[in-house]
Amino acid sequence: MSPHTEKPEPRDTIKVLHIDDEPDIIDITIHSLGGFDPGIHVHPCTDPGNALKELEADHFDCVVSDYQMGDYDSIGLAKTIQERFDLPILMYTGRGSEEVAEAAFAAGFDDYIRKEASPSHFQVLGKRIRAAVDKHRAERERRKSEERYRTLIENTLGGVWIIDAEANTSYVNPSMAEMMGYGQEEMRGQRIFSFMDEQWAEFANRSLNRRKKGIKEIFEFEFLRKDGKRLITLLSTSPITDSEGNYQGAFAFLSNITERRRVEEALRVNRERLNSFMESAPVSLTIYDADLNYVEANQNFLDLYGYTRENLFGRNMVDAHPDAVETGRVKQYREVIRTGEPRFLPEVRSPKKLGDRVFSVSAFKVGEGLGLVSLNITESKKLEQRLRESEALYRELAEKSIDVIYKVDPEGRLQYISPSVEALTGYRKEELIGEPFLKFLSANQRTGVEAAIGEAIAGDQTQGFQTEIIGKGGRRVSVEVNSSMFKEHGEYAGFQGVIRDVTERRRMEDELRESEERYRNLVELSPDAIITFDFSGFVTSVNTAIERLTGFSKEELVGKHFTKLEYFRLQDIPRCIGIFNSIIMGNLPPPLEFSYRRKDGTMRWAEGHVGYVYEKWKRVGFQGVVMDITDRKIVEEELKEHASSLEELVEKRSQELVEAEKMVTAGKIASMVGHDLRGPLVNIKNSLYLIERNPEYFTKLKEKIDGSVDYALDMLEELRFSTRTEAPQIIFTDLMRLISRALEDVQVPPTITVETKVDEGVERVILDPTQIRRVLDNLIRNAVEAMPQGGELGITAGLRDDDLVMVIGDTGSGIPADLMPDLFRAFTTTKPKGIGLGLTYCKRALEAHGGSISVESEEGRGTRFTISIPQSQPMIE
């Protein structure tokens, strides 16, 4: 089977940009390469000047370029591509010589292929393209792999230490050097034994012998830092061998456990100190677990109760002291364990067998258990003095307190209330003493308050609740009440507590809850992703929309630093850091567009808006609102490509216009027609050649032949139209719509600002819309092409002496002074591939309207075209 009829196997896709000023060559290359290798997709570029734009606008795997393309410097183009794009580039030319090949390789071409007459050489071209791309891809993947490995090692928090077969240091990562107090270069080349004392050097030598036997190990090891301090590490080490299994050195990963060892030693010392304190303390000390089993007790406690450690430890408090259950102490102790709140029991009587002694007991939580400190307070004088001092202190605090402090007798009447009650209720304290405590509550509030106080009394514990009290004049006040039962001589004597005005606090809490709920609903229901950061750059919150946008869950994002977010590309991190620094400095960026990577690896486009986050009028971070604009970007790109195609078509048709008024141009017209007809005729000839060799291609190539014939006929028809003079068809025309359509046809890029101003009364004018639209197309397109880096395009229209006057001005490069006298003559152009018929047509069309066109231009400043069309000319019926 011949290579022309052999069915090609599917291959990996390769996208090639083919730069050649001969469209037929590119067309045959596309078709022929597709026959030999369907995986190679060729994108044509017939204008070398657009090659860089094509590469910037799309992704390509390879560039194939001709050598000689008119006056264009293909060698310079190749060098520019090599400098700006990471792509292989092949020279594919009909000029075969050693000099050309040397020039190609010197310019950075990866390969050199000579164009041959035989179609079979396209198989060679396809193989050379695939070989170049495969080599380039493999090299790029190798670099990426090395970079990932290097980044992992360099940025890991653990230490990495590599030695060679002679135990010399080959490499340490920054973390390891920092642990040791050295620079990386200081450690490189040093014997590993120089970083340890003799004892550990002997251990290390034995360990290295095991590495040579292929043994991996994990153990603790001590090094000597540069400052002489000891570094304790947990070391995991493995041997390094060559492809034949020969020992080449060792690799170790180290974790710094010096601080852990220091903490363990500190705990040991603290434990010894605790034991020493317990034994030397003049009070009884006991420690219980969460179930109130004895864990520890000092000698004072053992001597007091007659226990030994052996018969006490492990016993439960309930078994050892039944009276603790009867008096309610066990319940209180369990509450201390549950809440963590310490409690003081001022009077705890010992069992009668130990004598009539009274202790004060402090209960506090220890770990998950309970600690008790018992002090013998039997002596009555000490007890009375302590009570007097406590009462004095209590009264002083109560009298000066902003909150209301109260004390109620067993009948529920006020025994005491602090002076601050007057500010709260309007009653003086003298008016309230002896009054029922519940007097100030409404009927529907009393039941709940009575129940809460009852629980406090029954449980011998503090009970807190909120309610409303009624002051003088019926004013209602929201308060928070804390009540607890108190005893005198061991008997219930009433309850006491604190009343605090919480009216303003409750109002603010209600407002805050409502505000937070509104904000939370707004954030969660937002179709756009919302993400907040603190000023350290860490993510503090995200809404559910970000999961739909990026594919990452909230758990995968919250708490991460923005430089570690996986949806940012590595090359975008420097830009993100710059924006972050600007935000820190108080400068919010304008809305910005950026690309991001979803969790599934797909790339998308987004638009972000940034604002600050405030708490209590203070900036505490910033937030971003992000919307996906991928669909919009795709539409923009499609419009840009469509505009580019239309520009090429219009430019091609403009170059085919000729000036028929003067016979001296006949030779140029004949030359142009011959050159342009040669392309489709050669295309037809080559297609017929392929059909003869491969009849199965007839259907596909017939379409190509038909297209070439249609192209030639269209070209001749366009040439006929451009070289004849037709009378304008004057009708009423919507001028603003005419200008808008001309701007849409040209597709002005976003870097150019367009300002259109049409005076009142000029909305409908009389002219030939087809001819004048051609004029506007030419002038607007010339202005856009004069501003490749952007600028301003202005279009104004108004009536002057019964004439429509329009001015089309730009801020572009201007027209060279030497071209101004002949600017409207046929074949006068500043464009590399232009033929100079556009302005000639404009002049002829306007003169056919009885009007005129003039130009003012200054190089480097811009150009203004002024056209005039009489409005008194007759219209067609």
Order of alpha helices (4+ residues) and beta strands (2+ residues): beta-alpha-beta-alpha-beta-beta-beta-alpha-beta-alpha-beta-alpha-beta-beta-alpha-alpha-alpha-beta-beta-beta-alpha-beta-beta-alpha-alpha-alpha-alpha-alpha-beta-beta-beta-alpha-beta-beta-alpha-alpha-alpha-beta-beta-beta-alpha-beta-beta-alpha-alpha-alpha-beta-beta-beta-alpha-alpha-alpha-beta-alpha-beta-beta-alpha-beta-beta-alpha-beta-beta
